[in-house]
Amino acid sequence: MTPDVSFDAVVIGAGPVGLACALEIQRRGLTVCVVDKGALVNSLVGYPTNMEFFSTPELLEIGGYPFPTAHYKPLREDALDYYRRVAAGENLTLRLYEQVLALEGTPGAYEVVTTKGRLAARFIVVATGFFDVPNRLGVPGEELPHLSYYYKEPYAHVGQEVVVIGAKNSAAKAALQLARAGARVTLLVRGAAISESVKYWIRPDLLNRIAEGRIRALFSTTIESIDADAVQVLTPDGPQAVPAHFVYALTGYQPDYRLLTALGIDCRTDAARTPWHNEETFETNRPGVYMAGTVCGGLNTSRWFIENGRHHAAVIAAQLFAPLGEAACVR
Ligand SMILES: Cc1cc2nc3c(=O)[nH]c(=O)nc-3n(C[C@H](O)[C@H](O)[C@H](O)COP(=O)(O)OP(=O)(O)OC[C@H]3O[C@@H](n4cnc5c(N)ncnc54)[C@H](O)[C@@H]3O)c2cc1C
């Protein structure tokens, strides 16, 4: 099948890091297209309403565009607007709501197969993040409609029994927000305590709300099954049915390994199932196919984030092209 269109490079994923890669490559004078299965910065679109980033704005900047905010830490909405303005300011070619399915061809002559066609490119950058595949509970009832792996906002849950599963930042923030908005919150925690990795300004707030009884927390708890109106758990004191009109399983996410396999990227057998890439160049086992951003960490989803992942862009772009002003491509 003939490709619809041809570019020097295709970036898969229009997240902050994918956009950073595209603009670095485009500024070096080559053609680039960013393909995303959803909206621009689709992961951020899926974050909770008014979520406050833990990073200060200058650490989220890409392409040298200043990120002025009214607050010390930007909100999701600030970041959505910022990255939209960067993409528009750089006039990036975007193909949104177009899912990448596979990568065919040979080095220097790749074809990206999508739900809408085929794109030819010499170089590929995979910046697909980890927000699309939740770590599932693996228990009966997890497919019921009142359970979600994504938390948005508390307002639909006033006066309702809400179970939050998890003990890291996302679960902690959701439990606090839900309780403050008038939901009756039970936090189910697998370990014996709230994770030490919860940010230092969130953890004491949560511990104090648990201590005063505003949030009920059950520790060392195993989820057995999800029912229509309860979560069945095993606690150190025996089995319990925890009432639940709504359940948020905020148990983390992982890269889409099915996609990585379809792109021909080997994944290591280490504990983090790290997608194979040279740690200095970010080139994968497929020559001319690079990996950038949070996907590089595999299951270790706290290894890379926007703050440090955005720097992959310059590293990758510098390898594709000679310094600005010189025409020669190094490949
Ligand atoms: C709730 C939350 C808060 C966070 N806060 C911060 C913070 O304050 N500071 C910080 O530095 N980091 C933060 N992070 C971590 C991380 O930096 C972000 O997840 C960030 O979005 C990662 O950027 P990325 O470009 O690598 O991936 P993403 O932003 O996840 O972008 C990946 C893109 O790839 C697309 N995609 C996936 N599969 C396909 C496919 N088959 N075809 C086409 N497109 C595809 C997705 O739709 C998505 O748009 C946070 C993460 C979470 C979950």
Ligand as a Chemical Component Dictionary entry (heavy atoms), coordinates in Angstrom:
data_LIG
# 
_chem_comp.id                   LIG 
_chem_comp.type                 NON-POLYMER 
_chem_comp.pdbx_formal_charge   0 
_chem_comp.three_letter_code    LIG 
# 
loop_
_chem_comp_atom.comp_id 
_chem_comp_atom.atom_id 
_chem_comp_atom.alt_atom_id 
_chem_comp_atom.type_symbol 
_chem_comp_atom.charge 
_chem_comp_atom.model_Cartn_x 
_chem_comp_atom.model_Cartn_y 
_chem_comp_atom.model_Cartn_z 
_chem_comp_atom.pdbx_ordinal 
LIG C1  C1  C 0 -1.684 12.791 37.492 1  
LIG C2  C2  C 0 -0.271 13.027 37.019 2  
LIG C3  C3  C 0 0.410  14.197 37.376 3  
LIG C4  C4  C 0 1.711  14.445 36.927 4  
LIG N1  N1  N 0 2.344  15.592 37.288 5  
LIG C5  C5  C 0 3.598  15.831 36.828 6  
LIG C6  C6  C 0 4.316  17.029 37.185 7  
LIG O1  O1  O 0 3.847  17.849 37.966 8  
LIG N2  N2  N 0 5.555  17.221 36.674 9  
LIG C7  C7  C 0 6.147  16.318 35.843 10 
LIG O2  O2  O 0 7.278  16.561 35.380 11 
LIG N3  N3  N 0 5.508  15.170 35.527 12 
LIG C8  C8  C 0 4.276  14.895 35.990 13 
LIG N4  N4  N 0 3.639  13.713 35.683 14 
LIG C9  C9  C 0 4.397  12.632 35.002 15 
LIG C10 C10 C 0 4.637  12.761 33.492 16 
LIG O3  O3  O 0 5.594  13.752 33.308 17 
LIG C11 C11 C 0 3.421  13.034 32.676 18 
LIG O4  O4  O 0 2.722  11.826 32.706 19 
LIG C12 C12 C 0 3.660  13.493 31.234 20 
LIG O5  O5  O 0 2.409  13.630 30.597 21 
LIG C13 C13 C 0 4.540  12.566 30.443 22 
LIG O6  O6  O 0 4.792  13.146 29.174 23 
LIG P1  P1  P 0 5.043  12.254 27.888 24 
LIG O7  O7  O 0 5.036  13.200 26.729 25 
LIG O8  O8  O 0 6.218  11.373 28.093 26 
LIG O9  O9  O 0 3.789  11.275 27.800 27 
LIG P2  P2  P 0 2.230  11.624 27.708 28 
LIG O10 O10 O 0 1.944  13.009 28.108 29 
LIG O11 O11 O 0 1.528  10.531 28.419 30 
LIG O12 O12 O 0 1.955  11.549 26.151 31 
LIG C14 C14 C 0 1.844  10.332 25.448 32 
LIG C15 C15 C 0 0.899  10.531 24.290 33 
LIG O13 O13 O 0 0.989  9.382  23.434 34 
LIG C16 C16 C 0 -0.306 9.137  22.922 35 
LIG N5  N5  N 0 -0.378 7.744  22.458 36 
LIG C17 C17 C 0 -0.290 6.622  23.211 37 
LIG N6  N6  N 0 -0.438 5.536  22.414 38 
LIG C18 C18 C 0 -0.616 5.981  21.137 39 
LIG C19 C19 C 0 -0.818 5.352  19.885 40 
LIG N7  N7  N 0 -0.912 4.012  19.740 41 
LIG N8  N8  N 0 -0.948 6.118  18.771 42 
LIG C20 C20 C 0 -0.878 7.472  18.872 43 
LIG N9  N9  N 0 -0.695 8.134  20.054 44 
LIG C21 C21 C 0 -0.557 7.391  21.166 45 
LIG C22 C22 C 0 -1.227 9.448  24.099 46 
LIG O14 O14 O 0 -2.548 9.700  23.652 47 
LIG C23 C23 C 0 -0.553 10.679 24.713 48 
LIG O15 O15 O 0 -1.076 11.893 24.221 49 
LIG C24 C24 C 0 2.349  13.466 36.109 50 
LIG C25 C25 C 0 1.675  12.300 35.770 51 
LIG C26 C26 C 0 0.394  12.063 36.221 52 
LIG C27 C27 C 0 -0.290 10.782 35.817 53 
# 
loop_
_chem_comp_bond.comp_id 
_chem_comp_bond.atom_id_1 
_chem_comp_bond.atom_id_2 
_chem_comp_bond.value_order 
_chem_comp_bond.pdbx_ordinal 
LIG C1  C2  SING 1  
LIG C2  C3  SING 2  
LIG C2  C26 DOUB 3  
LIG C3  C4  DOUB 4  
LIG C4  N1  SING 5  
LIG C4  C24 SING 6  
LIG N1  C5  DOUB 7  
LIG C5  C6  SING 8  
LIG C5  C8  SING 9  
LIG C6  O1  DOUB 10 
LIG C6  N2  SING 11 
LIG N2  C7  SING 12 
LIG C7  O2  DOUB 13 
LIG C7  N3  SING 14 
LIG N3  C8  DOUB 15 
LIG C8  N4  SING 16 
LIG N4  C9  SING 17 
LIG N4  C24 SING 18 
LIG C9  C10 SING 19 
LIG C10 O3  SING 20 
LIG C10 C11 SING 21 
LIG C11 O4  SING 22 
LIG C11 C12 SING 23 
LIG C12 O5  SING 24 
LIG C12 C13 SING 25 
LIG C13 O6  SING 26 
LIG O6  P1  SING 27 
LIG P1  O7  DOUB 28 
LIG P1  O8  SING 29 
LIG P1  O9  SING 30 
LIG O9  P2  SING 31 
LIG P2  O10 DOUB 32 
LIG P2  O11 SING 33 
LIG P2  O12 SING 34 
LIG O12 C14 SING 35 
LIG C14 C15 SING 36 
LIG C15 O13 SING 37 
LIG C15 C23 SING 38 
LIG O13 C16 SING 39 
LIG C16 N5  SING 40 
LIG C16 C22 SING 41 
LIG N5  C17 SING 42 
LIG N5  C21 SING 43 
LIG C17 N6  DOUB 44 
LIG N6  C18 SING 45 
LIG C18 C19 SING 46 
LIG C18 C21 DOUB 47 
LIG C19 N7  SING 48 
LIG C19 N8  DOUB 49 
LIG N8  C20 SING 50 
LIG C20 N9  DOUB 51 
LIG N9  C21 SING 52 
LIG C22 O14 SING 53 
LIG C22 C23 SING 54 
LIG C23 O15 SING 55 
LIG C24 C25 DOUB 56 
LIG C25 C26 SING 57 
LIG C26 C27 SING 58 
# 
